[in-house]
Amino acid sequence: MQNADSAYEALSARLERAMAAQTALTLFEWDNETLAPRQAGELTARVQGALSTAYQEAMTGEGMKELLDACRKEKLDEIPAAIVREAADEYERLACIPPEEYRAFQELVAKSTRVWAQVKQEQDFEQFAPTLEKIIDFQKRFAGYRAKPGQKLYDVMLDEYEKGFDMEALDGFFGLLRDELVPFFKEVTRSGCQPENGFLRGDYPEEKQQELVEYMAEYVGFDFERGVLAVSAHPFTTNLHNRDVRLTTHYSDRVDSSLFSVIHEAGHGIYEQGIDDELTQTLLGQGASMGMHESQSRFFENILGRSAAFWVPVYPKLQELFPQQLSGVSREEFVRAVNRVEPGLIRTEADELSYSLHVLVRYELEKQLIEENLEVSRLPQLWADKYEEYLGVRPANAAEGVLQDIHWAQGSFGYFPSYALGSAFGAQMLHGMRSELDIDALLEAGDLSPIREYLRSHIHRWGKRKTSRELLREMTGEDFNPSYYVEYLKEKYGSLCRTRS
Amino acid sequence: MQNADSAYEALSARLERAMAAQTALTLFEWDNETLAPRQAGELTARVQGALSTAYQEAMTGEGMKELLDACRKEKLDEIPAAIVREAADEYERLACIPPEEYRAFQELVAKSTRVWAQVKQEQDFEQFAPTLEKIIDFQKRFAGYRAKPGQKLYDVMLDEYEKGFDMEALDGFFGLLRDELVPFFKEVTRSGCQPENGFLRGDYPEEKQQELVEYMAEYVGFDFERGVLAVSAHPFTTNLHNRDVRLTTHYSDRVDSSLFSVIHEAGHGIYEQGIDDELTQTLLGQGASMGMHESQSRFFENILGRSAAFWVPVYPKLQELFPQQLSGVSREEFVRAVNRVEPGLIRTEADELSYSLHVLVRYELEKQLIEENLEVSRLPQLWADKYEEYLGVRPANAAEGVLQDIHWAQGSFGYFPSYALGSAFGAQMLHGMRSELDIDALLEAGDLSPIREYLRSHIHRWGKRKTSRELLREMTGEDFNPSYYVEYLKEKYGSLCRTRS
């Protein structure tokens, strides 16, 4: 028993080192995006490289395999056992790739994101194609190393972001979206019921927007005693642990852009702040999955933040901050404006209804790239065809088409589906929650705490102790069911359209 | 030769790991002081603890002693040889202390700085005395571990901050200050020629002060492509490497406070930015010593920044930013105001003339504490007596007396003298520089680059390749000579006083 105890203790000491390196890497990334001086990059990258090596050394270095084996033989409580399981997963993920291949890949990716930024500006996909081919080759090879016997490569990749959602599950999910939402989206956009939203753009002074976003983040429940908000080129959320969670936003002449982006990021942040103390700084101390994280951010942004009830107590604050711009705009007009549906080319600017159709395009293409050896050179054409078919618009160039996202340049394949899954998780949660809470009444009363507490107790606090699928099942009493998502969208946008006419 | 080469290479790999941990620690400290949320402290401290351990493990862990021995047998170029020497010094410094004693000391210091902050507020030295006694015991024991045969303990401590300046050297230096500056200071303050400076305090809006300090930092030569400026409770400078140097400032209703504090910090920053590329991220990639660092910050702040010539091109900018406050104040009046000499109790608020007398008090007391077993309980009385003798003022309580500085609570003994040494180094440099540059003409022309370049080529670029004493000798052609400092102060404050009457 003495020996058994000390194996887990020895593992904990290694994991503590890995956690420190990982947390430092997180702080460097945050700092690079928000503050670091222009010329710091190259030298700071050396520090980051050494910290990465320290992390890998702690997770996969000498003796780790034996330690994990010893731990698995021990009688451990549930949380330590789950930590051992996560450590073993991470070990497999890192250790199966020959170090020199991993290094070559890292170098390629460091270069490819720069190339991507360049060719995107030049709208020149052809120049990017050879790099993208190499990235895909690497990712297929790496997936091959990790694959269980008979497992498809794209399934291996999907598993990294969302356990329990392989191609079989996603074909069903995206098939439903294609069958139900593509025609519904066309119906809504052709109905001509497009509300006025011109007043959302204009002279919205940055200081006032800053006051607004700080107010809104706090209003939805982000705790500034355990978090901060800064500015970066692209909004994101990160965290050092559950008492240091960091959001960014950006300001433009569109007030709804900073507004909904901060509610979105606050959703991510509330998730991280809600993780149990006993999990933070362990391998279980983060959100269950990409999709579950996105479900929370989109729940706050769209399901709560773009609902009519949400604005009852808050809209006066907005009018007070921007009297010139909004005193003549009624709350109902504002709510309709922030729910305007429009065929668009850019995923990150998409409305709630068409958002998952952007993801559908990417899922279908990734599957073809990985499983059907689709030639990279054919991507722009297929991308444009699919956009035309599903969204009714065709990109005029690669920058607003296949080059718009950084994900592939970073080597992330299998990531996109989690964006759509997250939206669907959220709608299913809403359905489940309604049986216990009167959401609209709470929103109208300006009391979001029961909603937040519900999410915290069912989702946030568990960190990675359970998979997204398990959490969803335990919260809603049924397995993942995307029809709630379709119903939610049809009901909301059908009724918004009716009230417009 | 193969073997020889690989010992230094193996050392370099270890030092790279140590550098990464050290740089991460620097970033965490910066972040704690400037941004981190209030409740992050305890969990982030765990990360910092693990990074500290990683640093110590890299510098002193298994095999390090053998590696250093092997490196010392190799035929190395000058820089690698100096790096090996520094690594060996650091090894000795860390490895000679039994780990459990070091940990106990770290815990004590973590607690004692909190206790210090508390008792300072309560003006209660007695409550602090037992903690301070323990700290002194630890520091004497640690110095004992490091001491060469026959070396005095306080000399061991002094050596850590300023190589080549032991008690014998400092007795001479501080003796001169006591003999020359104490009477001169009294003469100046009694002469009644105290200029009006009331206009420096007032409604100086923070945004305007921010514009001013950014302008001034850039004006004196701080490179914002390789650096940033943020806000913290107490101004400081830190750096990740020579392309990422960070200053902080703070704002109050005293415009001269943020103004001269930013010139001071920019002086530190310019030093760090000027270190040669081949030294940065090595053990030689920092300033030569505490005193040499302070010489640069005080050179920019006082010798340049408080000179009459400096303000010829810049004062109009100040008037432009604060027309209400300064349009009726002539440049001459402004320069006299920022050089007002006053007996005061607080070191960090002292004028240029009396500053080193504050340090003199601390030097004499430290020496007695370490070498003459002065009882801690007698400190407040002796402190007050010395202030009365040298500065003509007596603290009414411990907060404005012996408890004003954090240094002792942090376990820093031997640090204070470098503040005064730095001022004296600067005056000697000025003397040397004048034989090659017409400083006043350059300042009046607003062209600081020859001055900066001179400092860079003689001091900054060398990092820690040479000691402060060597640098000074090579720059000025003579050994440290504090009479330049006395002459500089007598000349400047004598003449300021004459122009006033």
Interface residues (C-beta under 8 A of the other chain):
Chain A: E16 R17 M19 A20 A21 T23 A24 L27 F28 D31 L35 A36 P37 R38 Q39 A40 E42 L43 T44 R46 V47 A50 L51 T53 A54 F224 E225 R226 G227 V228 A230 L240 H241 N242 R243 D244 V245 T280 Q281
Chain B: E16 R17 M19 A20 A21 T23 A24 L27 F28 D31 L35 A36 P37 R38 Q39 A40 E42 L43 T44 R46 V47 A50 L51 T53 A54 F224 E225 R226 G227 V228 A230 L240 H241 N242 R243 D244 V245 T280 Q281
